[in-house]
Amino acid sequence: METRFSLASIFKLAGSPPVLLLALLLAAAILWNRSDRLLASPALPFPAAAFPDAAGTQLPPKQSAPTPVPLDPSNGLPNPSPLGGSTSGSSDAITPVTTDPNQLVLAAVRQAVWGPSIYCRVQQTTNVYGQRALLIGELKSEALSNSPMRRLRYTARVAVGETAFDLLQVSDGRMMWTKSSPNSPPKRIILDQVLQSIPSSMQYPDTRPEVHLLLAVGGQAELLRGLYHRYNWYKAVSGKIGGADVWQLVGRLRTEPTRIAGNAPVDNMNSDIGSPSPNLPTEARLTLSRSTKLPYFPFIVEYFQRAAKSSTAKSPFELMSRIEFKDPSTEIQFSDKDFDRFNETVEEIKDETQDYLPTVRLSTEPFSRVNR
């Protein structure tokens, strides 16, 4: 009998998921209800070819199954070995990293919160039940001089066969709205309340890492916040992809809480140490920039699940979803119109502010882990 996701287990994947992960969840929910089957297509190589026009997005033609994920011979887990491989056929050096990979993820969260304004395009492919979903979008993130919160606009179109829907997340730096489905009410987070829960003396880039986590609301910052809490990052290497200097990190679902953590309810949801469904991503691979121009920028996020016992694939892991942030640029100017909220009349709003407020009052004393 074929194993399928339940909708409840799908949404347990990310607790209260950031919008950049919602595409995986919503596409999985759609595919769960579809009876037809499409052959899964290979994930796009990095750097990818020409970016398709979002207005005319079409799913790629049927192709062969994805290439198996390279393995770490010592434990059979996804290996950072896709690093390297130049256009001339020679391999760039791959160097093990002695720095704790979890600290690299924390540094990426800090950069996403406090870094410069940035624009990039987004592409996400999701493969479940032998079918493929494709997301095409763009991300605008503006650093503000008078607040650690950012102005943000993330728009995307998701296509699953003949089904399509839009995702939108927009923030003016004081309030964030997320609309992920035409059949559900928009979600709201009052960012001013989140800021008021953090002492003003700690609202600076050189504050403690748990403060950066609490400020990581929306966009790439919240995606990285969830990755940090959900996975234990146990291996990292440095090298090049397409000529770009990068780190590549590998993580597996945590079996114990992280030492440094945000203490908001959303962090508790992401840090769920219970028995996860065998159908959900148990491993992740994160590719971060090593350049001084774009430090810690998350070029690629990949999610893996264990292959079914009946699978004939050589790898015990299958790529479930791949998010690529393409053509990032810090040489960009935004207008107020870029961060306008959607104009339609809203009769119902789901307020999620409480999920982002710390459950324990922050102290200006040196950090110590709070028992939960």
Secondary structure, DSSP 8 states (H G I E B T S, - for coil): ------HHHHHHTSSS--HHHHHHHHHHHHHHT--S---------SS-S----GGG--------------B-TTT-SB-STT----TTS-----EE--S-HHHHHHHHHHHHHHS--EEEEEEEEEEETTEEEEEEEEEEEEEETTEEEEEEEEEEEEEETTEEEEEEEEEESSEEEEE--TTS--EEEEHHHHHHTS-GGG-STTS-HHHHHHH--SHHHHHHHHHHHHEEEEEEEEEEETTEEEEEEEEEE-SS--SS---SHHHHHHT--S---TTS--EEEEEEE--SSSTT-EEEEEEEEE--TT---SSSEEEEEEEEEEEEES-----GGGG----S--S--EE-GGGGS-SS---SS-------
